[in-house]
Amino acid sequence: MKKITKSERTREYIIESTAGIFNTKGYSGTSLSDLTEATKLTKGSIYGNFENKEEVALAAFDYNWKTVQDIVKGEMADKDTYIGKLMVYVSTYESFFKYPFPKGGCPILNTATESDDTHPALRKKAAEALVLWKNSIIRLVECGKQAGEIKNDTDAEEVALTIMAMIEGIIMITKATGNKNYWHKVMRSVEKLILGIT
């Protein structure tokens, strides 16, 4: 097993300490003083491990998105059907506040919204994460079709994009309005969509 160097440990510490700040305040809203305050490190220590703020932000996005993926994958590991695995999107996102999701909510939504016209590297990260998410749902649907759990004429990409749009949309609506009842209504619609393809 490869030994982690002091420099690698410091980088990990900086990423973990600042991930929630970037996800809450965004790239533009996060200052150097936010980073030094969160890490209790000097500017020199931070930029001795990262080239600039952008590099920290990109690493923080990866960390936040991996956190979300690990939660979903962990829940899916306990399910023995593909429909059960798809329903994890309902159970985990409906109980969003009970899981250790990143501070600030969904990193894809936050990053895509902020970086849309202002930060190409972060926008690219968000776009790549969306494609990976879409492809993971497509794989579940296609495997479900092969296993006889899901109707053969189901358009896997359409299902994937609809689930993603409903989840990301209701996160945005709930954050804007503060009304969690909307959240539950949309999660019921996601559930109906999944059950409707069986």
C-alpha atoms as a printed R data frame, in Angstrom:
    type eleno elety resid chain resno       x      y       z
1   ATOM     1    CA   MET     A     1   0.000  0.000   0.000
2   ATOM     2    CA   LYS     A     2   1.337  3.379  -1.067
3   ATOM     3    CA   LYS     A     3   2.279  5.676   1.801
4   ATOM     4    CA   ILE     A     4   0.586  9.077   1.736
5   ATOM     5    CA   THR     A     5   3.089 11.915   1.834
6   ATOM     6    CA   LYS     A     6   2.785 14.959   4.087
7   ATOM     7    CA   SER     A     7   2.126 17.112   1.024
8   ATOM     8    CA   GLU     A     8  -0.715 14.794  -0.102
9   ATOM     9    CA   ARG     A     9  -2.216 14.842   3.391
10  ATOM    10    CA   THR     A    10  -2.090 18.639   3.400
11  ATOM    11    CA   ARG     A    11  -3.781 18.801  -0.008
12  ATOM    12    CA   GLU     A    12  -6.533 16.461   1.199
13  ATOM    13    CA   TYR     A    13  -6.980 18.541   4.343
14  ATOM    14    CA   ILE     A    14  -7.304 21.752   2.314
15  ATOM    15    CA   ILE     A    15  -9.853 20.165  -0.035
16  ATOM    16    CA   GLU     A    16 -11.940 18.712   2.791
17  ATOM    17    CA   SER     A    17 -11.818 21.970   4.750
18  ATOM    18    CA   THR     A    18 -12.850 24.187   1.847
19  ATOM    19    CA   ALA     A    19 -15.265 21.932  -0.086
20  ATOM    20    CA   GLY     A    20 -18.306 23.121   1.859
21  ATOM    21    CA   ILE     A    21 -17.351 26.767   1.419
22  ATOM    22    CA   PHE     A    22 -17.036 26.528  -2.367
23  ATOM    23    CA   ASN     A    23 -20.297 24.572  -2.544
24  ATOM    24    CA   THR     A    24 -22.110 27.188  -0.450
25  ATOM    25    CA   LYS     A    25 -20.535 30.477  -1.547
26  ATOM    26    CA   GLY     A    26 -19.478 29.498  -5.049
27  ATOM    27    CA   TYR     A    27 -16.164 30.195  -6.735
28  ATOM    28    CA   SER     A    28 -16.615 33.958  -7.015
29  ATOM    29    CA   GLY     A    29 -17.985 34.306  -3.492
30  ATOM    30    CA   THR     A    30 -15.144 32.371  -1.871
31  ATOM    31    CA   SER     A    31 -12.229 34.575  -0.850
32  ATOM    32    CA   LEU     A    32  -8.679 33.736   0.123
33  ATOM    33    CA   SER     A    33  -9.529 34.720   3.695
34  ATOM    34    CA   ASP     A    34 -12.342 32.114   3.622
35  ATOM    35    CA   LEU     A    35  -9.748 29.497   2.684
36  ATOM    36    CA   THR     A    36  -7.213 30.532   5.301
37  ATOM    37    CA   GLU     A    37  -9.893 30.766   7.986
38  ATOM    38    CA   ALA     A    38 -11.310 27.327   7.173
39  ATOM    39    CA   THR     A    39  -7.942 25.597   7.020
40  ATOM    40    CA   LYS     A    40  -6.081 27.671   9.649
41  ATOM    41    CA   LEU     A    41  -3.249 27.702   7.116
42  ATOM    42    CA   THR     A    42  -1.410 30.646   5.595
43  ATOM    43    CA   LYS     A    43  -1.827 31.773   1.999
44  ATOM    44    CA   GLY     A    44   1.668 30.401   1.356
45  ATOM    45    CA   SER     A    45   0.709 26.969   2.692
46  ATOM    46    CA   ILE     A    46  -2.402 26.812   0.528
47  ATOM    47    CA   TYR     A    47  -0.722 28.024  -2.640
48  ATOM    48    CA   GLY     A    48   2.299 25.895  -1.913
49  ATOM    49    CA   ASN     A    49   0.000 22.913  -2.471
50  ATOM    50    CA   PHE     A    50  -2.262 24.377  -5.152
51  ATOM    51    CA   GLU     A    51  -1.389 26.613  -8.068
52  ATOM    52    CA   ASN     A    52  -4.304 28.983  -7.447
53  ATOM    53    CA   LYS     A    53  -7.866 29.285  -6.133
54  ATOM    54    CA   GLU     A    54  -9.244 27.678  -9.286
55  ATOM    55    CA   GLU     A    55  -7.279 24.495  -8.673
56  ATOM    56    CA   VAL     A    56  -8.633 24.308  -5.108
57  ATOM    57    CA   ALA     A    57 -12.184 24.882  -6.394
58  ATOM    58    CA   LEU     A    58 -11.903 22.140  -9.028
59  ATOM    59    CA   ALA     A    59 -10.575 19.682  -6.432
60  ATOM    60    CA   ALA     A    60 -13.358 20.727  -4.039
61  ATOM    61    CA   PHE     A    61 -15.977 20.016  -6.718
62  ATOM    62    CA   ASP     A    62 -14.529 16.528  -7.271
63  ATOM    63    CA   TYR     A    63 -14.615 15.910  -3.519
64  ATOM    64    CA   ASN     A    64 -18.214 17.102  -3.163
65  ATOM    65    CA   TRP     A    65 -19.450 15.106  -6.156
66  ATOM    66    CA   LYS     A    66 -17.668 11.954  -4.955
67  ATOM    67    CA   THR     A    67 -19.395 12.395  -1.588
68  ATOM    68    CA   VAL     A    68 -22.803 12.361  -3.321
69  ATOM    69    CA   GLN     A    69 -21.847  9.373  -5.486
70  ATOM    70    CA   ASP     A    70 -20.562  7.395  -2.506
71  ATOM    71    CA   ILE     A    71 -23.856  7.899  -0.638
72  ATOM    72    CA   VAL     A    72 -25.941  6.734  -3.605
73  ATOM    73    CA   LYS     A    73 -23.634  3.816  -4.458
74  ATOM    74    CA   GLY     A    74 -23.580  2.720  -0.821
75  ATOM    75    CA   GLU     A    75 -27.375  2.599  -0.722
76  ATOM    76    CA   MET     A    76 -27.564  0.806  -4.074
77  ATOM    77    CA   ALA     A    77 -25.163 -1.888  -2.899
78  ATOM    78    CA   ASP     A    78 -27.869 -3.168  -0.539
79  ATOM    79    CA   LYS     A    79 -30.463 -3.559  -3.328
80  ATOM    80    CA   ASP     A    80 -30.702 -6.775  -5.330
81  ATOM    81    CA   THR     A    81 -32.939 -5.540  -8.158
82  ATOM    82    CA   TYR     A    82 -32.367 -2.816 -10.734
83  ATOM    83    CA   ILE     A    83 -35.695 -1.196  -9.895
84  ATOM    84    CA   GLY     A    84 -34.590 -1.215  -6.250
85  ATOM    85    CA   LYS     A    85 -31.344  0.485  -7.252
86  ATOM    86    CA   LEU     A    86 -33.229  3.141  -9.248
87  ATOM    87    CA   MET     A    87 -35.549  3.738  -6.301
88  ATOM    88    CA   VAL     A    88 -32.482  4.687  -4.259
89  ATOM    89    CA   TYR     A    89 -32.680  8.051  -6.029
90  ATOM    90    CA   VAL     A    90 -36.077  8.534  -4.389
91  ATOM    91    CA   SER     A    91 -35.127  7.291  -0.926
92  ATOM    92    CA   THR     A    92 -31.801  9.125  -0.652
93  ATOM    93    CA   TYR     A    93 -32.854 12.421  -2.180
94  ATOM    94    CA   GLU     A    94 -36.144 12.430  -0.278
95  ATOM    95    CA   SER     A    95 -34.098 11.991   2.902
96  ATOM    96    CA   PHE     A    96 -31.451 14.418   1.628
97  ATOM    97    CA   PHE     A    97 -31.097 16.151   4.982
98  ATOM    98    CA   LYS     A    98 -30.500 12.867   6.860
99  ATOM    99    CA   TYR     A    99 -27.434 11.942   4.808
100 ATOM   100    CA   PRO     A   100 -24.000 13.575   4.946
101 ATOM   101    CA   PHE     A   101 -24.505 15.324   1.620
102 ATOM   102    CA   PRO     A   102 -22.100 18.212   0.976
103 ATOM   103    CA   LYS     A   103 -22.798 21.451   2.806
104 ATOM   104    CA   GLY     A   104 -24.683 23.735   0.446
105 ATOM   105    CA   GLY     A   105 -26.573 20.995  -1.405
106 ATOM   106    CA   CYS     A   106 -26.003 19.486  -4.823
107 ATOM   107    CA   PRO     A   107 -22.554 20.410  -6.163
108 ATOM   108    CA   ILE     A   108 -23.628 19.919  -9.780
109 ATOM   109    CA   LEU     A   109 -26.546 22.348  -9.504
110 ATOM   110    CA   ASN     A   110 -24.520 24.909  -7.559
111 ATOM   111    CA   THR     A   111 -21.508 24.737  -9.858
112 ATOM   112    CA   ALA     A   112 -23.444 24.621 -13.133
113 ATOM   113    CA   THR     A   113 -25.574 27.603 -12.131
114 ATOM   114    CA   GLU     A   114 -22.656 29.757 -11.042
115 ATOM   115    CA   SER     A   115 -20.168 28.824 -13.753
116 ATOM   116    CA   ASP     A   116 -22.583 28.819 -16.697
117 ATOM   117    CA   ASP     A   117 -21.155 31.975 -18.290
118 ATOM   118    CA   THR     A   118 -18.246 32.794 -16.030
119 ATOM   119    CA   HIS     A   119 -15.968 29.834 -15.395
120 ATOM   120    CA   PRO     A   120 -15.349 27.330 -18.241
121 ATOM   121    CA   ALA     A   121 -13.247 24.875 -16.197
122 ATOM   122    CA   LEU     A   122 -15.892 24.521 -13.483
123 ATOM   123    CA   ARG     A   123 -18.681 24.355 -16.074
124 ATOM   124    CA   LYS     A   124 -16.782 21.513 -17.771
125 ATOM   125    CA   LYS     A   125 -16.513 19.654 -14.441
126 ATOM   126    CA   ALA     A   126 -20.265 19.995 -13.861
127 ATOM   127    CA   ALA     A   127 -21.057 18.887 -17.422
128 ATOM   128    CA   GLU     A   128 -18.811 15.821 -17.116
129 ATOM   129    CA   ALA     A   129 -20.470 14.882 -13.818
130 ATOM   130    CA   LEU     A   130 -23.914 15.166 -15.427
131 ATOM   131    CA   VAL     A   131 -22.875 12.867 -18.278
132 ATOM   132    CA   LEU     A   132 -21.475 10.300 -15.841
133 ATOM   133    CA   TRP     A   133 -24.669 10.463 -13.772
134 ATOM   134    CA   LYS     A   134 -26.825 10.077 -16.872
135 ATOM   135    CA   ASN     A   135 -24.777  7.111 -18.090
136 ATOM   136    CA   SER     A   136 -24.984  5.377 -14.693
137 ATOM   137    CA   ILE     A   137 -28.802  5.576 -14.763
138 ATOM   138    CA   ILE     A   138 -28.861  4.381 -18.386
139 ATOM   139    CA   ARG     A   139 -26.781  1.349 -17.382
140 ATOM   140    CA   LEU     A   140 -29.224  0.503 -14.580
141 ATOM   141    CA   VAL     A   141 -32.197  0.763 -16.946
142 ATOM   142    CA   GLU     A   142 -30.516 -1.325 -19.650
143 ATOM   143    CA   CYS     A   143 -29.507 -3.997 -17.115
144 ATOM   144    CA   GLY     A   144 -33.070 -3.932 -15.781
145 ATOM   145    CA   LYS     A   145 -34.378 -4.560 -19.294
146 ATOM   146    CA   GLN     A   146 -32.018 -7.515 -19.742
147 ATOM   147    CA   ALA     A   147 -33.099 -8.905 -16.367
148 ATOM   148    CA   GLY     A   148 -36.772 -8.662 -17.338
149 ATOM   149    CA   GLU     A   149 -37.559 -6.067 -14.666
150 ATOM   150    CA   ILE     A   150 -38.060 -3.164 -17.063
151 ATOM   151    CA   LYS     A   151 -40.100 -2.952 -20.265
152 ATOM   152    CA   ASN     A   152 -38.023 -3.558 -23.396
153 ATOM   153    CA   ASP     A   153 -39.328 -0.468 -25.173
154 ATOM   154    CA   THR     A   154 -38.178  1.855 -22.361
155 ATOM   155    CA   ASP     A   155 -35.979  4.711 -23.583
156 ATOM   156    CA   ALA     A   156 -33.150  4.542 -21.044
157 ATOM   157    CA   GLU     A   157 -31.730  7.976 -21.851
158 ATOM   158    CA   GLU     A   158 -35.147  9.610 -21.557
159 ATOM   159    CA   VAL     A   159 -35.651  7.987 -18.143
160 ATOM   160    CA   ALA     A   160 -32.199  9.094 -17.010
161 ATOM   161    CA   LEU     A   161 -32.603 12.698 -18.135
162 ATOM   162    CA   THR     A   162 -36.085 12.943 -16.626
163 ATOM   163    CA   ILE     A   163 -34.959 11.615 -13.234
164 ATOM   164    CA   MET     A   164 -31.998 13.999 -13.235
165 ATOM   165    CA   ALA     A   165 -34.082 16.999 -14.301
166 ATOM   166    CA   MET     A   166 -36.722 16.304 -11.655
167 ATOM   167    CA   ILE     A   167 -34.156 15.914  -8.876
168 ATOM   168    CA   GLU     A   168 -32.060 18.952  -9.843
169 ATOM   169    CA   GLY     A   169 -35.186 21.019 -10.502
170 ATOM   170    CA   ILE     A   170 -36.766 20.314  -7.138
171 ATOM   171    CA   ILE     A   171 -33.506 21.012  -5.316
172 ATOM   172    CA   MET     A   172 -33.472 24.451  -6.962
173 ATOM   173    CA   ILE     A   173 -37.180 25.082  -6.271
174 ATOM   174    CA   THR     A   174 -36.878 23.993  -2.630
175 ATOM   175    CA   LYS     A   175 -33.784 26.137  -2.060
176 ATOM   176    CA   ALA     A   176 -35.527 29.148  -3.600
177 ATOM   177    CA   THR     A   177 -38.877 28.758  -1.818
178 ATOM   178    CA   GLY     A   178 -37.920 26.907   1.366
179 ATOM   179    CA   ASN     A   179 -41.004 24.711   0.859
180 ATOM   180    CA   LYS     A   180 -40.060 21.058   1.499
181 ATOM   181    CA   ASN     A   181 -43.582 19.881   0.605
182 ATOM   182    CA   TYR     A   182 -42.708 20.511  -3.044
183 ATOM   183    CA   TRP     A   183 -39.735 18.199  -2.574
184 ATOM   184    CA   HIS     A   184 -41.943 15.311  -1.464
185 ATOM   185    CA   LYS     A   185 -44.420 15.873  -4.309
186 ATOM   186    CA   VAL     A   186 -41.686 15.654  -6.935
187 ATOM   187    CA   MET     A   187 -40.088 12.623  -5.303
188 ATOM   188    CA   ARG     A   188 -43.484 10.902  -5.630
189 ATOM   189    CA   SER     A   189 -43.378 11.727  -9.340
190 ATOM   190    CA   VAL     A   190 -39.887 10.225  -9.650
191 ATOM   191    CA   GLU     A   191 -41.189  7.115  -7.884
192 ATOM   192    CA   LYS     A   192 -44.148  6.868 -10.299
193 ATOM   193    CA   LEU     A   193 -41.824  7.255 -13.262
194 ATOM   194    CA   ILE     A   194 -39.621  4.375 -12.086
195 ATOM   195    CA   LEU     A   195 -42.550  2.105 -11.240
196 ATOM   196    CA   GLY     A   196 -44.126  2.994 -14.603
197 ATOM   197    CA   ILE     A   197 -41.323  1.375 -16.607
198 ATOM   198    CA   THR     A   198 -41.726 -2.044 -14.955
